[in-house]
Amino acid sequence: MKRNYYYLVAGLQDITLDIHKLIADQLTFRDELRTELHPGDYKLVEKLFLPYDNKNLLNLLEKREAEFNEKGNYSREQLEENIKEPADLPDYMKRFITAFKNKDPLYPDMSPENELTTLFYDEITSSVKNDFLLWWFNFELNVKNIMLALNARKYKVPYEHQIIGTGEIAGLIRKSHARDFGLSNDLDYIDELTSISKKEDIREREQAIDELKWSFLDEKTFFHYFTIEKILAFIIKLGMIERWLDIDKEHSNELFKKLLKELQDSYELPEKFTEK
């Protein structure tokens, strides 16, 4: 059953990717939605924040000195309790925790981060019932994998074990030597991603990727006027804007170097592949 949120959607800030000030950030908006949405629709919102939980979980398991991201659905205390005894987390997290603690990875050729992310995408794309959210997670995964593979090809870096997910498209990206990975008939954005990958300026490249995502979000929600789909797309867009606002602050050079490092790491070989 589709529910309409007329006043909520009508009151959303008019945003663009290059906006300089937000009325509310993702976290504030999510807190508002907790009381404004039907519980079933709010559960869809929570799925968009699971990647923050993934990062928090991995940081705790690997005992990293990293700041806990409050955007996650689970508190530090909840995650720490579940690390001791996995109980009330999504199945993919429980499987990862057990494998990590037993030092028996489910995907031995992957880094722990890629293994957890693969488990996440595999579960989310097989369990989400909302068509828009299912499209988004598949689209996001494909963009990540294609851009990683194109960048790796450019620098002649092996990338088979860096591709996320176990689906058919991920498999083609891993194995295909075709310019378009054999995906032109399935993905109408493959040519645009290929063009974007040729940009030498990393900032321009990242902005072009977000512009592509923004355009597709607009296209996919064009006929969803006051529904949860419009709200979900708004949350995703808020995340993109916040990322660029962070980069553009006073310490933008330092933050941009961090972004560059993250992107370089995205196709860096695991240690076992660099050993001589």
N, C-alpha and C positions, 0 to 999 in steps of 0.2 A: 504494500500500500504506500503510495506516494503522499507525503505530507508537505504542505506549503507553509513557508515562514515569511509571510508578507512583510510584516513590520521589520523583522530582523534583516532581511535582504535589502529592503528599501533603505535601511539606515547604514548600510555598509559604506565605508569610505571609498570614494572614487580614486583608485590607485593605478599607477603606471610603474614600470620597472625602474624608472629613473627618478621616482618621487623622493623628496628630501626629508619628509617628516611623516611619521605614522601616528594616527590617533591612538591606536592600540597595537601592541606587538602580538606575536603568536600566542604567547603564554597568557597574556591578559584576555585575549579574545577567546581562547579555549576555556578559561574560567567562567567567562560569561555564557558560553554555549552549554556548560554543564547544567545550568538551570533553565535555559531557553529551549533546548532541543528535547525531542522525544528520546527516551533511553536507548532505543534501538538505533536511532540516528547518531546519538552521541558515541556509541560504540564504534561507528565508522570513523568518527573524528579521531578517536584514540589510536586507530591503526596508523594514521599519518605520523604519529609521534613515537611509534615503536623504534625507528632507527636511533633515536636519542637513548632509548632504553638499551639498545644493543651496544652502543658505545660505552654507556655507563657500566653495563655488565662486564664487558671485556676489560675495561680499566680496573674494575675491582678484582676480577679473576687474575689478571696479570700484575696486580699490586702496583699500578702506575700512580705516580704523583700527579694526578690530573683532576681538574675541577669537575665536580659533579654537576651535570647539566639538568637543571630543574624542569626542562621541557619534557622529560621522560614521564611515562605514566606511573612508574613505580619509584618509590622513595629509596634512598640509600639503605634504610633499615630493611625494607622488603626484599631488596636484592641480596643483601648480606645474609638474611635468614634463608632465602632460597638457595644460595650457594652452599649453605650447610646441608640443607635438605630440600631439594626441588619439590615444590608443591603447587603454588597457585600462579605460575607463570605460563605463557603460551608453550605448547608442546615443543616447538623448535628450540626455545631457550632451555627447557629442561633437558632435551637431548644433548645440547651443546655443553651445558654444565657438567653432565655426567661424563661425556667423552673427554672434556678438558681435564677434569679431576683424575680420571683414570689414565691420562696421557695416551689415549687411544682415539686419535682424531677420526672422524667419519670420512673426511676427505684428506688423506695424508699429504697430497701434493699441494694443498692450499695452505696459506697462512691462516692462523686462527681467525683473524678479522674476516677474510674472504669466506672461510668455512661458515662462520656465524651468519654472514650476509647471504650466503647461498641458502642456508637453512631457512632464513627469514623469507626470502623471495619465493622459494619453493612452496612454503606453507601458505603465504599470503595469497599467491596467485592461484592456488588450488582450493582455497577456502572462502575467499571473499565473494559474496553474493551480489553486491552492488556493481552494476555494469561499468559505471564511471570509474569507480575505485579500482576495479580489476584492470580496466584499460590503462589507468595512470601508472600502476605498479609495473605492468608489462612494458609500457612506453619508457618509463624511467630506467628500468633495467636494460632495455635494448640500447638506449642512448649511452648509458654508462659503458656497456660492453663494446659497442661499436667505436666510440671515441677512444677507448683504451686500446683497442686493436689497431685502429688507424694510426694512433700516435706511436705504438710499438713498432708497426711496420716502417714508419718513417725513420725511426732510429735503429731499425734492424734488431729489435729486442724480442726474444721469444715471449709469447704471451698466453700460450695454451692454458697454463695453470693459474692465470690471473683472471680469467673470465668467470663471472659470477653466474650461478644458476645451473640447472641440469636439464632445462627444457630444450626443445628442438632448435629454436633460434640460437640459443647460447652454444649448442653443439655445432651449428653451422659456422658461427663466428670463430670457434676454436679451430676447426679443421679446414675450412674453405680457403683456397688460394685465389679465388676470383676477386676482382676489384671491388665488387659490391657484396662479397660473401655469399652470393647467390640469393640475395634478399630483395632485389628490386621489385619483384612481383608481390612481395608480402608487406614491405615497409615503404610507404610513399615518402619517407623523409630521409632515406639512405643517401640520396644524391646531395641533399642539403648538408648532411653531416660530413660527407666527404669534402665538400667545399669549405666548411667551417674548419676542418682539421688542417687545412693548408695555410691558415692564418698563422703567421710567425709570432705575432704579439699575443701572449697568453691571456692578457686581460680582454683583448678583443674577442678571442676565441671563446672564453667563458661567457662573456656578455652575449655573443651570438647564440650559444647553446641555450641560455636562459630566455632569450627572445624567441627562439624556436619553441621552447616549452610553453611560454606564455601564449603564443599564437595558437598552439594546439589546444591548450586549456580553454581559450575563448571559443574555439571552433566546437569543441566537445560539449560545452555548456550553453551554446547559443540559444537552444530551445528549452533550457531548464531555467525558468524565470525566477521562481521563488522556492526551489526545492533544495534538498540537502546537497545535491551536486554543485550548485552554485556556491554554497558555503564551503564545501570541501576544496573547490578550486581557489577560493579566496584565501583559505589557510595556506595552501601551497604557495600562492603568490606572495603572501606575507613573508614566508620563509626566504624566498628569493630576494625580496627587498631588504630584509634585515641583514642578509649576508653582504650585500653591496654597501649598505649603510655602515656596517662595521669596517669594511675595507676602506671606505672613504673618510673615516674619522681622522683626527690629527695624526695618529700613528699609522697612517695608511701604508707607508712604505714597509713597516715591520709586518703588518698584517698581510700585505700583499706577498711578502717573501714567504710567509707561512702558507698562503694559498698555493704559491708556486711549488713549495716543498711537498704539499699534499698531493698535488697533481703529478709531480715527478714520482712520488712513492706509489701512485696508482698503477704504474706499469714497471715498478722496480722488481727485479728478480728476487725470489726467496733465496736465503743463504745457500741452500743445498744446490741451487743451480749456478751459483757463482764460485763454488769451491773448485779448485783445480785438482 
